[in-house]
Amino acid sequence: MITLDPAKCVRSLSTFSECNHCELICPTPAIVINDTLPSINLSECVGCGGCTSVCPSEAFTLDNFNPTEFFFEFASDEEKLVSCQKNVPCISALNVEHVIGLAALKGGVIFDMGHCEACSIAHTCQPQIEKMADEASYLLSAMEIDAEVSLENVAYQRDENEKEPDENRRGFFKAINLKNVFKGKKTFEREVEVASDELVEHSLDKSAIAQMRQKSLPDRRKLLYTALKRVGKPSVYHIIDANELSFTSSKLLNAETCTACQMCYRVCPTGALSTDARNSKIDFDPFMCIKCHICHDVCEPNSITLSPSYNVKEFFEPEVKKLVSFNVRNCYECGRIFSSLGREKLCYFCKIEEEEARDLWGIGNDE
């Protein structure tokens, strides 16, 4: 079963967010976005983990599968096969960053596609798996890493003598140990939620709001960069097509249309967009970008755009770039310090209030 952390969902950062990756990949009606945050019907959830993969901020988690733990276990194993019948609930539960990191460390990864044809959830999950394999192989080649992600019809089957976890006496006694009482209670509560067959809505409480202010980087980004440090830098830093990159980006900013409203770096969940103590600039760190698109969604003049290209150098030597610099002064109306590109006398908020007042009174801006 899946769990949503509302504080991590990028849709909680702004009502303008258009992120709906989880709803699109879900092969059942388990995830529905009717309002700001996704709602979940656990009775419809098949536990494929596709939503955990496509969520840019890792807001979704699976009860019985942790991709970070899988990463370390798989990296230390000689096996290269990833299969829904062996070690993952579905291959789509992995993100392309996991795959690139594992393929780089192991010299390649094999996706077992032998069960997809007969699978009832393949209509959404299989295209995601194939896309992930193509993207990972493309980037590995651009990084000059001798590894690829191959799709093979292995159709792995578990050995009849191979028992599932906890199918033994030790596992039984461990399950009834007092240390697991709370876990048992939580499991019972989850079963009640599953049996309800209703959409569970999510909201933000005080603790979630406080958590939203703590900008953080997803674990899979940390795993990727840790893996790339072990393989060495390429001989040439190639420039690649940004459209082939799903999990990070380079940004461009039009200084002529930017209003210095501060919204883009305030809502950025990782701190990829930032400023200084005086709000005199906007910096961008591609290492921190998760391509959640929230900065674009909140930018009214559409001043922030995606660069059509991406330098592979950012994976090995990330560099913070200054997108724009502002003039800083005190607002003539409210006295607060504000940033602007010109010599405006009013801050962004007072300017809006003045324009609304003029419209209300029927006074033109030239009067």
For each residue, the residues with C-beta under 8 A, 3 or more apart:
1: 42 45 47 62 63 190 193 194
2: 30 40 42 45 47 49 51 52 60 61 62 63
3: 60 61 62 63
4: 9 37 38 40 59 60 202
5: 8 9 59 60 61 208
6: 9 12 37 59 202 203 204 208
7: 12 204 207 208 209 211 212
8: 5 12 57 58 59 211 269
9: 4 5 6 12 37 38 55 57 59 202
10: 13 17 19 56 57 59 269 292 293 294
11: 14 17 19 33 36 37 38
12: 6 7 8 9 36 37 204 208 212
13: 10 17 212 267 269 294
14: 11 17 263 267 294 297 298
15: 36
16: 297 298
17: 10 11 13 14 293 294 297 298
18: 293 297
19: 10 11 56 292 293 294
20: 23 24 33
21: 24 25 51 54 55 56
22: 25 26 31 33 38 51 54 55 60
23: 20 26 31 32 33 38
24: 20 21 54 124
25: 21 22 50 51 53 54 92 124 125 128
26: 22 23 29 30 31 50 51 124
27: 46 48 50 120 121 123 124 125
28: 44 45 46 121
29: 26 32 41 44
30: 2 26 40 41 42 44 45 46
31: 22 23 26 38 39 40 41 51
32: 23 29 38 39 41 199
33: 11 20 22 23 37 38 39
34: 39
35: 39 201
36: 11 12 15
37: 4 6 9 11 12 33 201 202 203 204
38: 4 9 11 22 23 31 32 33 202
39: 31 32 33 34 35 199 200 201 202
40: 2 4 30 31 45 199 200 202
41: 29 30 31 32 44 45 197 198 199 200
42: 1 2 30 45 190 193 194 196 200
43: 194 195 196 197 198
44: 28 29 30 41
45: 1 2 28 30 40 41 42 194
46: 27 28 30 121
47: 1 2 62 63 64 65 89
48: 27 89 90 92 93 121 125
49: 2 52 53 62 65 67 88 89 90 92 93
50: 25 26 27 53 54 90 92 93 121 124 125 128
51: 2 21 22 25 26 31 54 55 60
52: 2 49 55 58 60 61 62 67 93 95
53: 25 49 50 67 92 93 94 95 128 132
54: 21 22 24 25 50 51 95 128
55: 9 21 22 51 52 58 59 60
56: 10 19 21 218 247 290 291 292
57: 8 9 10 218 269 270 290 292
58: 8 52 55 61 218 219 220
59: 4 5 6 8 9 10 55
60: 2 3 4 5 22 51 52 55
61: 2 3 5 52 58 66
62: 1 2 3 47 49 52 65 66 89 93
63: 1 2 3 47 190
64: 47 89
65: 47 49 62 70 88 89 93
66: 61 62 69 70
67: 49 52 53 70 71 93 94 95 98 219 220
68: 71 72 219 220 223
69: 66 72 73
70: 65 66 67 73 74 87 88 94 98
71: 67 68 74 75 98 101 102 220 223
72: 68 69 75 76
73: 69 70 76 77 87
74: 70 71 77 79 82 87 102 106
75: 71 72 101 102 105 106 227
76: 72 73
77: 73 74
78:
79: 74
80: 106 107 108 109 110
81: 86 87 110 112 154 156
82: 74 86 87 88 91 94 109 110 111 112
83: 86 87 88 91 112 114 115 154 156
84: 88 89 90 91 112 115 119
85: 112 115 156 157 158
86: 81 82 83 112 156 158
87: 70 73 74 81 82 83
88: 49 65 70 82 83 84 91 93 94
89: 47 48 49 62 64 65 84 93
90: 48 49 50 84 93 121 125
91: 82 83 84 88 94 111 112 125 129 132
92: 25 48 49 50 53 125 126 128 129 132
93: 48 49 50 52 53 62 65 67 88 89 90
94: 53 67 70 82 88 91 98 99 132
95: 52 53 54 67 98 99 132 220 247
96: 99 100 132 135 136 246 247
97: 100 101 220 221 223 224 247
98: 67 70 71 94 95 101 102 220 223 224
99: 94 95 96 102 103 109 132 133 136 149
100: 96 97 103 104 136 139 140 224 227
101: 71 75 97 98 104 105 220 223 224 226 227 228
102: 71 74 75 98 99 105 106 109 227
103: 99 100 106 107 108 109 136 140 145 147 148 149
104: 100 101 140 143 145 147 227 228 230 231
105: 75 101 102 227 230 231
106: 74 75 80 102 103 109 147
107: 80 103 146 147
108: 80 103 147 148 149 150
109: 80 82 99 102 103 106 136 147 149 150
110: 80 81 82 149 150 152 154
111: 82 91 129 133 149 150 151 152
112: 81 82 83 84 85 86 91 115 152 153 154 155 156
113: 116 126 129 151 152 153 154
114: 83 117 152 153 154 155 156
115: 83 84 85 112 118 119 155
116: 113 119 122 125 126 129
117: 114 122
118: 115
119: 84 115 116 122 125 126
120: 27
121: 27 28 46 48 50 90 124 125
122: 116 117 119 125 126
123: 27 126 127
124: 24 25 26 27 50 121 127 128
125: 25 27 48 50 90 91 92 116 119 121 122 128 129
126: 92 113 116 119 122 123 129 130
127: 123 124 130 131
128: 25 50 53 54 92 124 125 131 132
129: 91 92 111 113 116 125 126 132 133 151
130: 126 127 133 134 151
131: 127 128 134 135 246
132: 53 91 92 94 95 96 99 128 129 135 136 149
133: 99 111 129 130 136 137 149 150 151
134: 130 131 137 138
135: 96 131 132 138 139 244 245 246
136: 96 99 100 103 109 132 133 139 140 149
137: 133 134 140 141 148 149
138: 134 135 141 142 240 244
139: 100 135 136 142 143 240 244 245 312
140: 100 103 104 136 137 143 145 147 148 149
141: 137 138 144 145 148
142: 138 139 234 238 240 312
143: 104 139 140 228 231 234 238 312 315
144: 141 234 235 236
145: 103 104 140 141 231 234
146: 107
147: 103 104 106 107 108 109 140
148: 103 108 137 140 141
149: 99 103 108 109 110 111 132 133 136 137 140
150: 108 109 110 111 133
151: 111 113 129 130 133
152: 110 111 112 113 114
153: 112 113 114
154: 81 83 110 112 113 114
155: 112 114 115
156: 81 83 85 86 112 114
157: 85
158: 85 86 162
159: 162
160:
161:
162: 158 159
163: 167 168
164: 167
165: 171
166: 171 172 174 175
167: 163 164 171
168: 163 171 172
169: 172 173
170: 173 174
171: 165 166 167 168 174 175
172: 166 168 169 175 176
173: 169 170 176 177
174: 166 170 171 177 180
175: 166 171 172 180 184
176: 172 173 180
177: 173 174 180
178: 181
179:
180: 174 175 176 177 183 184
181: 178 184 185
182: 185 186
183: 180 186 187
184: 175 180 181 187 188
185: 181 182 188 189
186: 182 183 189 190
187: 183 184 190 191
188: 184 185 191 192
189: 185 186 192 193
190: 1 42 63 186 187 193 194
191: 187 188 194 195
192: 188 189 195 196
193: 1 42 189 190 196 200
194: 1 42 43 45 190 191
195: 43 191 192
196: 42 43 192 193 200
197: 41 43
198: 41 43
199: 32 39 40 41
200: 39 40 41 42 193 196
201: 35 37 39
202: 4 6 9 37 38 39 40
203: 6 37
204: 6 7 12 37 208 209 212
205: 208 209
206: 209 210
207: 7 210 211
208: 5 6 7 12 204 205 211 212
209: 7 204 205 206 212 213
210: 206 207 213 214
211: 7 8 207 208 214
212: 7 12 13 204 208 209 269
213: 209 210
214: 210 211
215: 268 269 270 271
216: 269 270
217: 221 222 270 288 290
218: 56 57 58 221 222 270 290
219: 58 67 68 222 223
220: 58 67 68 71 95 97 98 101 223 224
221: 97 217 218 224 225 247 287 288 290
222: 217 218 219 225 226
223: 68 71 97 98 101 219 220 226 227
224: 97 98 100 101 220 221 227 228 315
225: 221 222 228 229 287 315
226: 101 222 223 229 230
227: 75 100 101 102 104 105 223 224 230 231
228: 101 104 143 224 225 231 315 316
229: 225 226
230: 104 105 226 227
231: 104 105 143 145 227 228
232:
233: 316 317
234: 142 143 144 145 237 238 312 316
235: 144
236: 144
237: 234 311 312 313 316
238: 142 143 234 311 312
239: 309 310 311 312
240: 138 139 142 244 245 309 310 311 312
241: 244 245 308 309 310
242: 245 249 250 306 307 308 309 310
243: 308
244: 135 138 139 240 241
245: 135 139 240 241 242 248 249 291 310
246: 96 131 135 291
247: 56 95 96 97 221 290 291
248: 245 286 289 290 291 310 314
249: 242 245 286 289 291 306 307 310
250: 242 284 286 306 307 309 310 311 314
251: 273 284 286 289 295 304 305 306 307 323
252: 304 305 306 307 323
253: 258 282 284 303 304 305 323 324
254: 257 258 301 303 304 305
255: 258 303 324 341
256: 341
257: 254 301 302 303
258: 253 254 255 282 301 303 324 341
259: 300 301 303 348
260: 279 326 338 339 340 341 348
261: 264 300 348
262: 265 266 275 279 339 348
263: 14 266 267 298 299
264: 261 267 268 273 282 295 298 299 304
265: 262 268 273 274 275 282 295
266: 262 263
267: 13 14 263 264 294 295 298
268: 215 264 265 271 272 273 274 294 295
269: 8 10 13 57 212 215 216 290 292 294
270: 57 215 216 217 218 288 289 290
271: 215 268 274 285 288
272: 268 284 285 286 287 288 289 290
273: 251 264 265 268 282 283 284 295
274: 265 268 271 282 283 285
275: 262 265 279 280 281 282 283
276: 279 280 281
277:
278: 328 337 339
279: 260 262 275 276 326 328 337 338 339
280: 275 276 325 326 327 328 339
281: 275 276 322 323 324 325 326
282: 253 258 264 265 273 274 275 322 323 324
283: 273 274 275 320 321 322 323
284: 250 251 253 272 273 289 320 321 322 323
285: 271 272 274 288 289 318 320 321
286: 248 249 250 251 272 289 310 314 318 319 321
287: 221 225 272 314 318
288: 217 221 270 271 272 285
289: 248 249 251 270 272 284 285 286
290: 56 57 217 218 221 247 248 269 270 272
291: 56 245 246 247 248 249
292: 10 19 56 57 269
293: 10 17 18 19 296 297
294: 10 13 14 17 19 267 268 269 297 298
295: 251 264 265 267 268 273 298 299 304
296: 293 299 302 304 305 306
297: 14 16 17 18 293 294
298: 14 16 17 263 264 267 294 295
299: 263 264 295 296 302 303 304
300: 259 261
301: 254 257 258 259
302: 257 296 299 305
303: 253 254 255 257 258 259 299
304: 251 252 253 254 264 295 296 299
305: 251 252 253 254 296 302
306: 242 249 250 251 252 296
307: 242 249 250 251 252 310
308: 241 242 243
309: 239 240 241 242 250
310: 239 240 241 242 245 248 249 250 286 307 314
311: 237 238 239 240 250 314
312: 139 142 143 234 237 238 239 240 315 316
313: 237 316 317 319
314: 248 250 286 287 310 311 317 318 319
315: 143 224 225 228 312 318
316: 228 233 234 237 312 313
317: 233 313 314
318: 285 286 287 314 315
319: 286 313 314
320: 283 284 285
321: 283 284 285 286
322: 281 282 283 284 325
323: 251 252 253 281 282 283 284
324: 253 255 258 281 282 341
325: 280 281 322
326: 260 279 280 281 339 340 341
327: 280 339 340 341 342 343
328: 278 279 280 337 338 339
329: 337 338 340
330: 335 336 337 338
331: 334 335 336 337 338 345 346 347 350
332: 345 346
333: 345 346 347 350 354
334: 331 347 349 350
335: 330 331
336: 330 331 347
337: 278 279 328 329 330 331
338: 260 279 328 329 330 331 347 348
339: 260 262 278 279 280 326 327 328
340: 260 326 327 329 343 344 348
341: 255 256 258 260 324 326 327
342: 327
343: 327 340
344: 340 347 351
345: 331 332 333
346: 331 332 333 350 351 354
347: 331 333 334 336 338 344 350 351
348: 259 260 261 262 338 340 351 352
349: 334 352 353
350: 331 333 334 346 347 353 354
351: 344 346 347 348 354 355
352: 348 349 355 356
353: 349 350 356 357
354: 333 346 350 351 357 358
355: 351 352 358 359 365
356: 352 353 359 360
357: 353 354 360 361
358: 354 355 361 362 363 364 365
359: 355 356 362
360: 356 357
361: 357 358
362: 358 359
363: 358 367
364: 358 367
365: 355 358
366:
367: 363 364
